[in-house]
Amino acid sequence: MEIYILKSGACIAVFYLFYMLFLEKTTMHTFKRFYLLGALLAGLAIPLITFTTYIEASDMVNSIITTSAAEMDLSQTSTFLEYLPKVLWSVYIAGALFFSFRFGRNLTGLLSKIKQNQKLRLHTFINVLLKDSVSPHTFFNYIFLNKQKFEAREIPQEILLHEQAHARQKHSMDILFIEILQVVFWFNPFIYLIKHSIKLNHEFLADRAVLNKGVTTANYQNLLLAFSSNVKENNLANAINYSFIKKRFTVMKTQTSKKAFWLRSLLLLPLLAFLLFSFSTTQQIEIESPTAEEVQTSASREEMAEYTKLAKKYNAQEDGNRYILEKEVERLKFIYKKMSSKQRANAEPFPHFPPPPNPPTPIVDIPEEVVVEEIPLEVVVDEIPVKEPDPQKVPNTKRVPDVGTAPKVIKGINDVDSNIPPPPPVPEDPIDHIIGMAKKNATFYYEDEKISSDKAISIIKKNKRLNIQTKRINSKNPVVKISKYGITIDD
């Protein structure tokens, strides 16, 4: 906290010195108004700005050791340092309470004047007529005037125009801002100096507004001398103050060229850069040096983004309803192998891919009249009486000649001449069939309702025992019907 107070005070001091040297006596009054307000905000914000630099762990060792030694020395200097923060905070709170009380008293005083005295509205301005002998002053749209002089028309129109300029340009907002800031940073002397400059610049702005109405400079200066006063008015009001008169007269006779205006404005850029470099905070963050493995192999940003997208896609799917593309799985494996250990630790978990299902067992239609028994090939059966088979019951069998009780040899089933049709080919997996038809832009129906290919795939994944009928398989637009029940095939 102490370092911030010192840095912010130094920043505000530099901004104020620049204003006094290059801007105060110029006629750039509107620019000066916002410069002074911006200088306060910038002076308080610059010490809060932090620039971060990253260094490897080995570079931080010496600095850490040096800092630790310095802190140990400071901790052993004096026990008074333990109580110093409490004392300083007590003083700060007391000062903040005092300035808060003064701010509240001034605001309450102005509001009570407005409430208790006669008011006359003139367009957007409200004249508050006071019985006390006061110099004209303004708070927002309220202009405080002596009632007797106002009713006797002893207040010149130029003075009224001056106060109306304060009200029209909302100078009271600047005053409230600096007063609130003063409550918090009451210990900073440059806050008071900038507050004085802000009020003086308000007078410059009001003077220029009056002179732009065609009032002669000499006559206006005489009126200011007549109505200026050393009596201190409310701090929240804009009043004609005698202490400002000399500088105001000097500025009234000054003319600043546009070239000089731009040259002085451009000087703010190096000033701002200097303050940022000098009073901002630099933070060093220690990072680990990459290992040899990480230096040699790592995935690029584009590959990491591709991996994350694919991994999230498959991790979001349920194990039983995954639609897996072989190309994407191979791409995931390639990028994952290329990633460093640090990248793998921070990356999306590698998806779990279940093993592919076993192909379905082929179903072979065997004629009912043919019974195939498991007989080893080239089995010799001795002394078995052989009956002549009935050709009507067992078709396509060869008769074995009867040679009494001689040994008989029964050949293997592959050597038997028969007209039994060969087994049909292994049927295609239903999901593979549906995916193949989807690639051919097939039209899908489920229970006679048209569905998309993705929905058809999802239905078959849930139940592979559904009936599937495909028409025009080899055409460009096949038709696939899926049903829980039998499908009527049209001739």
C-alpha positions as CSV (number, residue, x, y, z in Angstrom):
1,M,0.0,0.0,0.0
2,E,2.8,2.4,0.9
3,I,4.5,1.8,-2.5
4,Y,1.2,2.5,-4.3
5,I,0.7,5.8,-2.5
6,L,4.2,6.9,-3.4
7,K,3.9,5.9,-7.0
8,S,0.5,7.5,-7.5
9,G,1.6,10.7,-5.8
10,A,4.7,10.9,-8.1
11,C,2.5,10.4,-11.2
12,I,0.1,13.1,-10.2
13,A,3.1,15.4,-9.5
14,V,4.6,14.9,-12.9
15,F,1.2,15.5,-14.6
16,Y,0.7,18.7,-12.6
17,L,4.2,20.0,-13.4
18,F,3.6,19.4,-17.1
19,Y,0.4,21.4,-16.9
20,M,2.0,24.3,-15.2
21,L,4.9,24.5,-17.7
22,F,3.1,23.9,-21.0
23,L,-0.7,24.3,-20.6
24,E,-1.9,26.7,-17.9
25,K,-1.3,30.0,-19.8
26,T,-2.7,28.7,-23.0
27,T,-6.3,29.3,-24.3
28,M,-7.0,25.6,-24.7
29,H,-9.4,25.7,-21.8
30,T,-11.6,22.8,-22.8
31,F,-8.6,20.5,-23.4
32,K,-7.1,21.6,-20.1
33,R,-10.3,20.7,-18.2
34,F,-10.2,17.1,-19.4
35,Y,-6.5,17.0,-19.0
36,L,-6.7,17.8,-15.3
37,L,-9.4,15.3,-14.7
38,G,-7.6,12.6,-16.7
39,A,-4.3,13.3,-14.9
40,L,-5.9,12.4,-11.6
41,L,-7.4,9.2,-13.0
42,A,-4.2,8.2,-14.8
43,G,-2.0,9.0,-11.8
44,L,-4.1,6.7,-9.7
45,A,-4.4,3.9,-12.3
46,I,-0.8,3.7,-13.6
47,P,0.7,2.1,-10.4
48,L,-2.0,-0.6,-10.7
49,I,-0.9,-1.6,-14.2
50,T,1.1,-4.8,-14.1
51,F,3.4,-6.0,-17.0
52,T,4.1,-9.8,-16.8
53,T,7.3,-11.4,-17.9
54,Y,8.0,-15.1,-18.0
55,I,11.4,-16.5,-17.1
56,E,12.8,-20.0,-16.6
57,A,13.2,-21.4,-13.1
58,S,17.0,-21.2,-13.1
59,D,17.0,-17.4,-13.6
60,M,14.9,-16.9,-10.5
61,V,17.3,-18.5,-8.0
62,N,19.6,-15.6,-7.3
63,S,16.9,-13.0,-7.1
64,I,14.9,-15.1,-4.6
65,I,17.9,-15.6,-2.4
66,T,18.8,-11.9,-2.5
67,T,15.3,-10.8,-1.7
68,S,15.0,-13.2,1.2
69,A,18.3,-11.9,2.7
70,A,17.1,-8.3,2.5
71,E,13.8,-9.1,4.2
72,M,15.6,-10.9,7.0
73,D,17.8,-7.8,7.6
74,L,14.8,-5.4,7.6
75,S,12.9,-7.7,10.1
76,Q,15.7,-7.4,12.6
77,T,16.3,-3.6,12.4
78,S,13.7,-2.4,14.9
79,T,10.5,-3.4,16.7
80,F,9.1,0.0,16.0
81,L,8.2,-1.1,12.5
82,E,5.7,-3.5,13.9
83,Y,3.6,-0.6,15.3
84,L,4.2,1.9,12.4
85,P,1.4,0.5,10.2
86,K,-1.2,0.8,12.9
87,V,-0.2,4.4,13.7
88,L,-0.3,5.4,10.0
89,W,-3.7,3.8,9.5
90,S,-5.1,5.6,12.5
91,V,-3.9,8.9,11.2
92,Y,-5.3,8.2,7.7
93,I,-8.7,7.2,9.1
94,A,-8.9,10.3,11.2
95,G,-8.1,12.5,8.2
96,A,-10.6,10.8,6.0
97,L,-13.3,11.2,8.6
98,F,-12.5,15.0,9.0
99,F,-12.7,15.6,5.2
100,S,-15.9,13.5,4.9
101,F,-17.5,15.6,7.6
102,R,-16.5,18.8,5.9
103,F,-17.8,17.6,2.5
104,G,-21.1,16.6,4.0
105,R,-21.4,20.0,5.8
106,N,-20.7,22.0,2.6
107,L,-23.2,20.0,0.6
108,T,-25.9,20.2,3.3
109,G,-25.3,24.0,3.5
110,L,-25.9,24.5,-0.2
111,L,-29.1,22.3,-0.1
112,S,-30.5,24.2,2.9
113,K,-29.9,27.6,1.1
114,I,-31.8,26.3,-1.9
115,K,-34.6,25.0,0.2
116,Q,-35.0,28.0,2.5
117,N,-34.7,31.0,0.1
118,Q,-36.7,32.5,-2.7
119,K,-36.1,30.9,-6.1
120,L,-36.8,32.4,-9.6
121,R,-36.6,30.2,-12.7
122,L,-35.1,31.6,-15.8
123,H,-35.1,29.1,-18.6
124,T,-32.9,26.2,-17.4
125,F,-31.4,28.3,-14.6
126,I,-32.7,28.9,-11.1
127,N,-31.8,32.1,-9.3
128,V,-31.7,31.7,-5.5
129,L,-32.1,35.1,-3.8
130,L,-30.2,35.4,-0.5
131,K,-30.6,38.0,2.1
132,D,-26.9,37.8,3.0
133,S,-24.3,40.0,1.2
134,V,-22.6,37.4,-1.0
135,S,-20.8,37.5,-4.3
136,P,-22.5,35.5,-7.1
137,H,-21.7,31.8,-7.1
138,T,-23.1,28.7,-8.8
139,F,-23.9,25.1,-7.9
140,F,-25.2,23.0,-10.9
141,N,-28.2,25.0,-12.3
142,Y,-28.6,27.1,-9.1
143,I,-27.2,30.7,-9.2
144,F,-26.9,32.3,-5.7
145,L,-27.4,36.1,-5.8
146,N,-28.0,38.9,-3.3
147,K,-31.7,39.5,-3.2
148,Q,-31.5,43.3,-2.8
149,K,-29.0,43.9,-5.6
150,F,-30.9,41.5,-7.9
151,E,-34.2,43.2,-7.4
152,A,-32.6,46.6,-7.8
153,R,-31.0,45.4,-11.0
154,E,-27.5,46.3,-9.7
155,I,-26.0,43.0,-10.9
156,P,-24.7,43.5,-14.5
157,Q,-25.7,41.2,-17.3
158,E,-22.1,40.2,-17.9
159,I,-21.9,38.8,-14.3
160,L,-25.1,36.8,-14.8
161,L,-23.7,35.4,-18.1
162,H,-20.5,34.4,-16.3
163,E,-22.5,32.4,-13.7
164,Q,-24.8,30.9,-16.3
165,A,-21.7,29.6,-18.2
166,H,-20.7,27.7,-15.1
167,A,-24.1,26.2,-14.8
168,R,-24.4,25.4,-18.6
169,Q,-21.0,23.7,-18.7
170,K,-21.7,21.6,-15.6
171,H,-18.5,22.7,-13.7
172,S,-20.1,21.5,-10.4
173,M,-19.6,17.9,-11.5
174,D,-15.8,18.5,-11.6
175,I,-15.9,20.1,-8.2
176,L,-17.8,17.1,-6.7
177,F,-15.4,14.7,-8.2
178,I,-12.3,16.4,-6.9
179,E,-13.9,16.8,-3.4
180,I,-14.7,13.1,-3.1
181,L,-11.2,12.3,-4.3
182,Q,-9.8,14.6,-1.7
183,V,-11.6,12.7,1.1
184,V,-9.8,9.5,0.1
185,F,-6.4,11.0,-0.8
186,W,-6.4,13.9,1.6
187,F,-2.7,13.3,2.4
188,N,-1.6,14.0,-1.2
189,P,-0.7,17.7,-1.6
190,F,-0.9,17.6,-5.4
191,I,-4.7,16.9,-5.0
192,Y,-5.1,20.4,-3.6
193,L,-2.9,22.0,-6.3
194,I,-4.9,20.3,-9.1
195,K,-8.2,21.3,-7.4
196,H,-7.0,24.9,-7.5
197,S,-6.1,24.6,-11.2
198,I,-9.5,23.0,-12.0
199,K,-11.4,25.9,-10.4
200,L,-9.2,28.5,-12.1
201,N,-9.7,26.8,-15.5
202,H,-13.5,27.0,-14.8
203,E,-13.1,30.7,-14.6
204,F,-11.2,30.8,-17.9
205,L,-14.0,28.9,-19.5
206,A,-16.7,31.2,-18.1
207,D,-14.7,34.3,-19.1
208,R,-14.4,33.1,-22.7
209,A,-18.1,32.4,-22.9
210,V,-18.8,36.0,-21.8
211,L,-16.3,37.5,-24.2
212,N,-17.7,35.4,-27.1
213,K,-21.0,37.3,-26.5
214,G,-19.4,40.5,-27.8
215,V,-18.5,42.0,-24.4
216,T,-15.4,44.2,-24.5
217,T,-12.4,42.9,-22.5
218,A,-11.7,46.2,-20.7
219,N,-15.3,46.7,-19.5
220,Y,-15.6,43.0,-18.4
221,Q,-12.3,43.2,-16.4
222,N,-13.6,46.3,-14.6
223,L,-16.8,44.4,-13.7
224,L,-14.8,41.5,-12.4
225,L,-12.8,43.8,-10.1
226,A,-16.0,45.3,-8.8
227,F,-17.7,42.0,-8.0
228,S,-14.7,39.9,-6.9
229,S,-14.3,39.2,-3.3
230,N,-11.8,37.7,-0.9
231,V,-14.6,36.3,1.2
232,K,-14.4,32.5,1.0
233,E,-17.5,30.9,-0.4
234,N,-18.7,27.3,-0.2
235,N,-16.0,24.9,-1.5
236,L,-18.6,23.2,-3.7
237,A,-19.6,26.4,-5.5
238,N,-18.0,28.4,-8.4
239,A,-17.5,31.9,-7.1
240,I,-15.7,35.0,-8.5
241,N,-12.6,35.0,-6.4
242,Y,-10.1,37.9,-6.2
243,S,-7.1,35.6,-6.0
244,F,-7.8,34.4,-9.6
245,I,-8.1,37.9,-11.1
246,K,-4.5,38.5,-12.2
247,K,-4.1,35.2,-14.1
248,R,-7.5,35.6,-15.6
249,F,-6.6,39.0,-17.0
250,T,-3.4,37.6,-18.4
251,V,-5.1,34.7,-20.2
252,M,-7.8,37.0,-21.6
253,K,-5.1,38.7,-23.7
254,T,-3.4,35.5,-24.8
255,Q,-4.0,33.7,-28.1
256,T,-2.6,30.2,-28.7
257,S,-2.1,29.1,-32.2
258,K,-3.3,25.7,-33.5
259,K,0.2,24.7,-34.3
260,A,1.3,25.4,-30.7
261,F,-1.7,23.5,-29.4
262,W,-0.9,20.3,-31.4
263,L,2.8,20.4,-30.5
264,R,2.1,20.7,-26.8
265,S,-0.5,17.9,-27.1
266,L,1.9,15.6,-28.8
267,L,4.3,16.0,-25.8
268,L,1.8,14.0,-23.8
269,L,2.7,10.8,-25.6
270,P,6.3,10.5,-24.4
271,L,5.2,11.8,-21.0
272,L,2.6,8.9,-20.7
273,A,5.2,6.4,-22.0
274,F,7.7,7.6,-19.4
275,L,5.2,7.3,-16.5
276,L,4.1,3.8,-17.6
277,F,7.7,2.6,-17.8
278,S,8.7,4.2,-14.5
279,F,5.7,3.6,-12.2
280,S,3.9,0.5,-13.4
281,T,4.5,-2.8,-11.8
282,T,6.6,-5.6,-13.4
283,Q,5.8,-9.2,-12.4
284,Q,8.0,-12.1,-13.1
285,I,6.4,-15.6,-13.4
286,E,8.6,-18.6,-13.1
287,I,8.1,-21.3,-15.7
288,E,9.6,-24.7,-16.0
289,S,12.2,-25.4,-18.6
290,P,10.9,-27.8,-21.3
291,T,12.4,-31.3,-21.2
292,A,14.3,-32.8,-24.1
293,E,11.2,-34.9,-24.9
294,E,9.0,-31.8,-25.0
295,V,11.4,-30.0,-27.2
296,Q,11.8,-32.8,-29.7
297,T,8.1,-33.8,-30.0
298,S,4.9,-31.8,-29.5
299,A,1.7,-31.2,-31.3
300,S,1.0,-27.8,-32.9
301,R,-1.9,-25.6,-31.9
302,E,-3.9,-26.6,-34.9
303,E,-3.4,-30.3,-34.1
304,M,-4.3,-29.7,-30.5
305,A,-7.5,-28.0,-31.5
306,E,-8.3,-30.8,-33.9
307,Y,-7.6,-33.4,-31.2
308,T,-9.8,-31.6,-28.7
309,K,-12.7,-31.4,-31.1
310,L,-12.6,-35.1,-32.0
311,A,-12.0,-36.3,-28.4
312,K,-14.9,-34.2,-27.1
313,K,-17.1,-35.6,-29.8
314,Y,-16.5,-39.3,-28.9
315,N,-16.4,-38.7,-25.1
316,A,-19.8,-37.2,-25.3
317,Q,-21.2,-40.3,-27.0
318,E,-22.5,-43.3,-25.0
319,D,-20.6,-46.6,-25.3
320,G,-23.5,-48.4,-26.7
321,N,-24.5,-45.8,-29.3
322,R,-21.2,-44.8,-30.8
323,Y,-20.8,-44.1,-34.4
324,I,-17.1,-44.4,-35.0
325,L,-15.3,-43.4,-38.2
326,E,-12.0,-45.3,-38.7
327,K,-10.3,-42.2,-40.2
328,E,-11.0,-40.1,-37.2
329,V,-9.8,-42.7,-34.8
330,E,-6.5,-43.1,-36.7
331,R,-6.1,-39.3,-36.6
332,L,-6.7,-39.2,-32.9
333,K,-4.0,-41.8,-32.3
334,F,-1.5,-40.0,-34.5
335,I,-1.9,-36.6,-32.7
336,Y,-1.9,-38.3,-29.3
337,K,1.4,-40.0,-30.0
338,K,2.9,-36.7,-31.2
339,M,1.8,-34.8,-28.1
340,S,4.3,-34.1,-25.3
341,S,3.7,-35.4,-21.8
342,K,2.6,-31.9,-20.6
343,Q,0.2,-31.6,-23.5
344,R,-1.3,-35.0,-22.7
345,A,-1.8,-34.0,-19.1
346,N,-3.7,-30.8,-20.1
347,A,-5.6,-32.3,-23.1
348,E,-9.0,-33.9,-23.3
349,P,-8.8,-37.6,-22.2
350,F,-8.3,-40.0,-25.0
351,P,-11.7,-41.7,-25.8
352,H,-12.4,-45.3,-25.0
353,F,-13.2,-47.2,-28.2
354,P,-14.8,-50.6,-27.6
355,P,-13.5,-53.6,-29.7
356,P,-15.5,-54.2,-32.9
357,P,-18.3,-56.8,-32.5
358,N,-17.8,-60.3,-33.7
359,P,-19.3,-61.1,-37.1
360,P,-22.7,-62.9,-36.8
361,T,-22.8,-66.7,-37.1
362,P,-23.9,-67.7,-40.5
363,I,-27.2,-69.5,-40.7
364,V,-27.1,-72.4,-43.2
365,D,-30.4,-73.9,-44.5
366,I,-30.0,-77.7,-44.7
367,P,-32.8,-79.8,-46.3
368,E,-34.8,-81.6,-43.7
369,E,-34.4,-85.0,-45.3
370,V,-30.6,-84.8,-45.1
371,V,-29.0,-85.5,-41.7
372,V,-25.3,-84.8,-41.4
373,E,-23.6,-86.6,-38.6
374,E,-20.2,-85.8,-37.3
375,I,-18.2,-88.7,-38.7
376,P,-14.4,-88.5,-38.8
377,L,-13.0,-88.7,-42.3
378,E,-11.6,-92.0,-43.5
379,V,-13.1,-94.0,-40.6
380,V,-13.0,-97.7,-41.1
381,V,-15.9,-99.6,-39.6
382,D,-15.3,-103.4,-39.3
383,E,-17.9,-106.1,-39.5
384,I,-20.9,-103.8,-39.6
385,P,-23.8,-105.2,-41.6
386,V,-24.7,-102.6,-44.1
387,K,-28.3,-102.2,-45.0
388,E,-29.1,-100.9,-48.4
389,P,-30.6,-97.4,-47.9
390,D,-33.9,-96.5,-49.3
391,P,-33.2,-94.1,-52.2
392,Q,-36.6,-92.3,-51.6
393,K,-35.6,-91.4,-48.0
394,V,-31.9,-90.5,-48.6
395,P,-31.5,-89.0,-52.0
396,N,-28.2,-88.7,-53.9
397,T,-26.3,-91.4,-52.0
398,K,-24.2,-94.1,-53.6
399,R,-24.9,-97.7,-52.9
400,V,-22.1,-99.6,-51.2
401,P,-21.7,-103.1,-52.8
402,D,-22.4,-106.0,-50.4
403,V,-19.3,-108.2,-49.9
404,G,-20.5,-110.1,-46.8
405,T,-18.7,-109.4,-43.6
406,A,-15.7,-107.7,-45.3
407,P,-14.5,-104.4,-43.9
408,K,-16.4,-101.4,-45.2
409,V,-14.9,-97.9,-45.7
410,I,-17.2,-94.9,-45.5
411,K,-15.8,-91.9,-47.2
412,G,-15.9,-88.4,-45.9
413,I,-18.8,-86.1,-46.6
414,N,-16.7,-84.1,-49.0
415,D,-16.3,-87.2,-51.1
416,V,-20.0,-87.9,-51.3
417,D,-21.6,-86.8,-54.6
418,S,-24.8,-84.9,-53.7
419,N,-27.0,-82.2,-55.0
420,I,-27.1,-80.3,-51.7
421,P,-26.7,-76.6,-52.4
422,P,-23.6,-74.8,-51.0
423,P,-24.1,-72.7,-47.9
424,P,-25.0,-69.0,-48.5
425,P,-22.4,-66.3,-48.0
426,V,-21.9,-64.7,-44.6
427,P,-24.6,-62.0,-44.2
428,E,-23.5,-58.4,-44.0
429,D,-23.7,-56.7,-40.6
430,P,-26.9,-54.6,-40.5
431,I,-25.1,-51.5,-39.3
432,D,-22.5,-51.8,-42.1
433,H,-25.4,-52.3,-44.6
434,I,-27.3,-49.2,-43.4
435,I,-24.0,-47.1,-43.5
436,G,-23.3,-48.4,-47.0
437,M,-26.8,-47.5,-48.2
438,A,-26.5,-44.0,-46.5
439,K,-23.4,-43.4,-48.6
440,K,-25.5,-44.2,-51.7
441,N,-28.0,-41.5,-50.7
442,A,-30.7,-44.2,-50.0
443,T,-34.2,-43.3,-48.8
444,F,-35.0,-44.8,-45.4
445,Y,-38.4,-45.8,-43.9
446,Y,-39.2,-47.0,-40.4
447,E,-42.6,-48.5,-40.1
448,D,-43.6,-46.7,-43.4
449,E,-42.4,-43.3,-42.0
450,K,-39.6,-41.6,-43.8
451,I,-36.5,-41.0,-41.6
452,S,-32.9,-39.7,-42.0
453,S,-29.9,-42.0,-42.4
454,D,-28.6,-40.9,-38.9
455,K,-31.8,-42.0,-37.3
456,A,-31.8,-45.3,-39.3
457,I,-28.3,-46.0,-38.0
458,S,-29.3,-45.2,-34.4
459,I,-32.4,-47.5,-34.7
460,I,-30.3,-50.5,-36.0
461,K,-27.7,-49.9,-33.3
462,K,-30.3,-50.3,-30.6
463,N,-31.9,-53.4,-32.2
464,K,-30.1,-55.4,-34.9
465,R,-33.0,-58.0,-35.1
466,L,-35.3,-55.6,-37.0
467,N,-36.4,-56.6,-40.4
468,I,-34.6,-54.8,-43.3
469,Q,-35.6,-54.7,-46.9
470,T,-33.5,-53.0,-49.6
471,K,-34.8,-52.3,-53.1
472,R,-32.7,-51.2,-56.0
473,I,-29.4,-51.9,-54.2
474,N,-27.2,-51.1,-57.2
475,S,-29.1,-48.0,-58.3
476,K,-28.2,-44.4,-57.3
477,N,-31.2,-44.0,-54.9
478,P,-31.9,-47.3,-53.1
479,V,-34.9,-47.6,-50.8
480,V,-34.5,-49.2,-47.4
481,K,-37.4,-50.3,-45.2
482,I,-37.0,-51.1,-41.6
483,S,-39.8,-52.7,-39.5
484,K,-40.4,-54.6,-36.3
485,Y,-42.8,-56.8,-38.1
486,G,-42.7,-58.7,-41.4
487,I,-42.3,-56.7,-44.5
488,T,-44.5,-57.4,-47.5
489,I,-42.5,-57.8,-50.6
490,D,-44.2,-56.5,-53.7
491,D,-43.7,-58.6,-56.8
